[in-house]
């Protein structure tokens, strides 16, 4: 979740309740879903998507239909409907919708400060027949935000699951820190299988192994479903148990924190390519290899960029987004084309400047071009091999590290000979 002047984080608490409490919450969920459907239908009929106009249009009829339900559920359902309609109408303009109206596959009941009460001893939620009490079990993530200056917001939500389980989603908020005056910038270039950056003025390639993960899970899915229908119960269960998305999400979040921490340590900002939303679509336009298209779609360049931007907001690190055009194909010194050998050669990512004849690694040259676009005209001098043979940090060397700087020092020491 995002806010203009606050950082917002949502935590999930899983609560086991008795049958009576579950039944009363189920009644709330069913009536809330009916109100939500009515609000969406009203918005589509009248081309309305604002919360205020939705509430004004349906409040009286919904109050008459649901006299026992606390009235603020109508308010929160209208807010929910407004968000869904705005998203649906935007995607419809882009030609990305496949239905005539938003589908209510999963309903999460939204709560405002009139509908729930929170304390460390219990959580109370308003229902048709009064308040119900839930005994929460707090996670480590909850205590992390609760004890580190984050304020519990007035809004929340809950979702009902099988086995009398209620998932509660409390929200924490914190004012955005003020960005500091930067002493320079750390350029960061995002690629399918690695992220390159300048650390202490030296080019560094941090491997993410996204290509290997994507292909590995593709082969697993093929092996699971080969010769069987994907509607088969065992096949569906086996496919659902795969954790590709969570593994990649973990890598993105940890890498984003390491990069932002280094920028904060050096008192610098971060320069990133301003990748558009439809980056994967443009990249695969002329590619016919299904496996390569799948890899590009699942590389999630924009997701990693957003993870770095969001983490930078949390620490007050300034981020500069620049035009990504020609960052890896133009020499930053002579401003002429870099010629790369064809795929299949011994070093397809190392090219040569047409004018100066120096060698450049594709991911290194992008860093210096990003610096130039940030306002630093003269690139820093490189060592004899750094431009085409940068230091590489493998996934296992940084994934559990507290600092890229320390990881780099350990990597250098391991490479020393006595």
N, C-alpha and C positions, 0 to 999 in steps of 0.2 A: 504494500500500500504506500501511497505517496501523498505528501502535503506540501504546500508552497513554503510555509515557514516552520514546519515541524518534521522531524523524522518520525515515522510510524512503523511499528512492528506488531505483528499478530502472533500470539502464542496459542497452541492447542492443548487443552486439558481434557483427558478422557475420564469420564465419571460413570461408575456403575450405580444404577438406581434400582429401587424396587418397582414392582409392577404397577402400583397405584400412581407413583410419580410419573412413570413412563407413559401411562395411559393419559394422564392429564396434559402432559407435554405433547403427546400425539394429537390430542384434540386441538391444541393451539396450532400445531404445524398444519393440520388439514384446513382449518379456517384461514390461516395466513396464506396458504397456497391458493385458495379460492379468491381471496382479495387481490393477490398478486396477479392472477390470471385476468380478473376483471379490470385491473388498472392497466395492464398491457393492452388488452382489447380496446379499452377506451382511448388510450394514447394512439394506437394505430388508426382507429376510426377517425379521430379528430386531428391527426398529425401533431400530437402533443408529446413532449418528452421532458418538460420541466416538472419538478416535484410539486411546486406550488399549484400549478394548474391541474395536475392529476388529482391532488388532494381535494381541491375545490370542486372538481367534477364528479368524484365518486363517493365523497365522505358520507353524505346523508343516506344514500341507498345502502352502503356497506354497514353503516351503523344500525340501520333497520334490520338488515339480514343477520347481523351478528351482535345482538344486544348484550350477550353475556361476556363477550370478549373485550378486554381492556382496549379503550379507544386508541391508545398509542400504537397498537399493532397495525392499525390502518395507516398511521403516519409512516412507520418504518417500512411497510409493504410498498407504499407509494415511492419512498426513497429508493428501495430496491428496484421497483419497476422503472423508475426514471433512469437509473444507471444501465439497466438492461436495454432499454429503448435507445438510449444514446449510442451504445456500442453497436446495436443491431442496425440502426439507421446509418451510422458511419460505414460499417462494413457493406451495407447494401449499396451505398454510393460507389464503393470500390469494386463492386461486383463479386463479393466474396460470401454471399449468403445463398443458402440452398433451400430455404423454407420461406413461407409467407409471414411468419411471426417468430419471435424468440421461443425456443423450446425450453420448457421447465424440466430438465432432466434431474437436477439436484436442487433441492430447496433448503436453504439455510435461513432460519428465522432470525431476523435482525432485532436487536434490543436497544432501546435508548435508556436514559437514566430513570425513567418512570417504570420500566419493565423488569429491572433486575437490581439486586443489591449484593455488593461484594464485601466479604471480610475473610480473613485467613481461616476463620473457623467454619464458615459456611457460605454458600452462594444461594440466593433466593431469586426465583423467577415467578413473575405474575402469570396466572392462568385464569380460566373461566370461573373457577371455584376458589379463588384466593391464591395465596402464595405457596410454592413448594420449595422445600429445602434440599440442597445437594451438598454432599461432603466432598470437597475437592482434594485431589492428590496432585501436588505441585511438582513440576519437572525442573530439571537443572536450568533449562532455558528461561523458565518463568523467574526463578530466583536471580538469574543473571541480570535481567532487566529490572526486577523489583528492587534489587539492592544497589544498583549502579546509576541512580539519578533519573530513571525513567518514571514518568507519572502514568498511573492507570487511567485510561480515558473513560468517559461516561458511556460510550457505546460498546456493544459486544454482540455476539450472535451464538446460536447453538444449532446443532444438527443431530438428528436421531439416527442411531445405527442398530444393527441386529444385536440381540442378546441383552436388551435393556441398557444399552450404553448410550450416554449423552456426550457428544463432543462440544465443549465450550471453547469459544474463541475470544478471550479478553485481548484488548488492544492497549499497547503502551505508546506514549508520545514523549518527545523530547525536543526542545528548541534546536534549530539548526545552529551549529557553531559558526562564528564569523570567519570567513577565509582570511588567511594571512598574506602579507606581501611576499611574493615569491623571489627566491634568489636565482631562479632558473627553471628549466623544465626537464622532466624525464620523459623522453618519447617512448611510446609503447606501441608495437606493431602486432596485430592479432592475425594468426595464421591457423590452418586446420590442425596441425600437429604440435605447434609450439607458440610461445609468445616471446618476442624479442624486445629488449629494452636496453638503455644505457645505464649501467650501474657504476657509480664512481667514474663516469666518463668512458667506461669500457663496454663494448657490445657483449650482450649475454643472451643466449637462447635457452629458454626454460621450456622443457618438453612437457606436453600435456597428454600425449598418447591417445588423443581423441580418435584418430584414424584407427588405431588398433582396437580400441573399445567398440567403435561403431561396427567394424567388420566382425569382431568376435560375437557380438550379440546378433548380428544379421545371420551368421552361420548357426547360432543356437536356435533362433526362431525357425530357420529353414529345417533344421534337424527335428525339432519338436513337431512341426506341422506337416512334414513330408508324408504324403499318402493319406492324410487325414483331414477332416473338415475342421476349420478354425472355430466352428460352432460346437464342436465336441466338448463336453464338460471338462474332461481331463486336459485337453489341449488348451482350453481357455484358462484353466487354473495354472498350468505350467507357464503359459505366456505372461500371465499377470504377475507371476512370481519373479520375473526378470527385473533387474534394478538398474537398467542402463541410464534412465533419466536421473536417478538419484546419484549415481556415481559421477556423472558429468557435472551435475549441480554442485556436488561437494568439491570437485576440482576447481570449478569457476569461483566459488566463494572463497576458498582458501588462497587461491592465486591472487584474487582481487585484494584481499587483506594484506598479503605480503607486499604487493606493489605499492599500495597506498601507505603502508607503514614505512617503506623506504623513502617515498616522497616526503613524508612528514619528518623523518629523521634528518634529511638533507635540507629541509626548508624549501622544497621545490614544488612546482605544480606538475601536472601530468598532461601530456599531449597525446590525443587519440585521433584516429580517423573517424570522421563523422559519417558512419555507415548508415545508409537509408534503410527503412523497414523492409523493402523488397530486395535486399542484397542477394539472398539465395536465388530468387527467381531470375535476376539478371545474370548471375554467374552460370546458371545451368541452361540458358537459352539455346546454346549451340552444342550442348553435350548430349550424346545419345546413349552413352554407357550408363545403364540403370544403376549399377553399383556406385559409380562415381557421383551420379546425381544424388543418390541417397546419402553418401558421405558428406557432400557439400551442404545439403539441407540440414543434416544433423550436427554440423560443426558449430552452429549457434554463435556466429561471430557477434551479432547484435546483443545476444544474451550476456556474453562476456563483457562487452563494452558497457552495458547497463549495470552489470554487477560492479565494475570498477567505479563508474560514476556514482552509484548509490553508496558504496563504501567510502568514497572520497567525501561525499556530503556529510557522512557521519563523523569524519575526523576534521572537517573544515579544510580539506585539501583542494585548491583550485584545479579545475579541469578545463582544458582548451580543446575544442573539437575543430579539426581542420579538414579541408577538402582532400579526399583520398586519391585524387587523380594523379597518376604517373609517379607515385612515391617510390615504386620499386623498379622503374624502367628508365630513370634519368639520373645521370651522374651528378651528385651534389656539388662537385668542384668545377667541372667543365660545362655543366648543363647541356650535355648531349646524350644521345641514346646509348644504353648499355645493351650489348649483344649477348644473349644467353644461348648456350648450346641446346639442341633439341632434346626432348624427353628420351630417356634410355641411355644417355651418355653417362660417363663416370661421375660428373659433377653438374647436373642440370640446373642447380640453383646458384651456381657461380658464373657470373658473366664478366665481360671486359668492356671498358669504356672505349668508345670509338675514337676519341681524341687522345686521351692520356695513356691508354693501353693498360691502366691499372685494373686489377681484378676486384670485383665486388660480389659479396654474398647478397642475394636478393633481400633477405630479412635485415641485413645490416644497413644497406643503402637506404632502405625505407626509413630507418631511424633518423638518419642525418637529413633526409628530405623533410621529415616531420618537424625537425628542429628548425629548418629554414623557414617552413611555413608558419612557425610560431614566432618568427622574428629574429632568429639567430642566423645571420648570413654566412659566417665562416664556420665550416664544420671543424671540430676538434681534430688534432693530428692523430693518426692511427699508427699502431705498431706495424711491423713488417708483414704480419699475417692476419691481423685482426679484421681487416676489411673483407677477407674471404674465408677465414677460418676462426670464427668466434668461439668463445668458451661455451660449452653446452652443459646444462644442469639437467639430469634425468629426473623423471617423475618421482622415483623413490627417494631421491636426495633432498627434495624440497617439500614434499607433501605434508610431512609432520614437523617441518622446521618453523621456528619462531621468527626468523629473519632471513631474507635472501642474502644480506650482507655477510652473515655468519656462514651460511651455506657456501657462498663463493669462496671464503677464506679456507674452509675445510676442503673444498674441491681442489684448490690450488696446492694445499699442503699434501694432499694424497697424491698429487701428480709430481711432487718433487722427488728427485733421486739423490741419494747420498753417495 
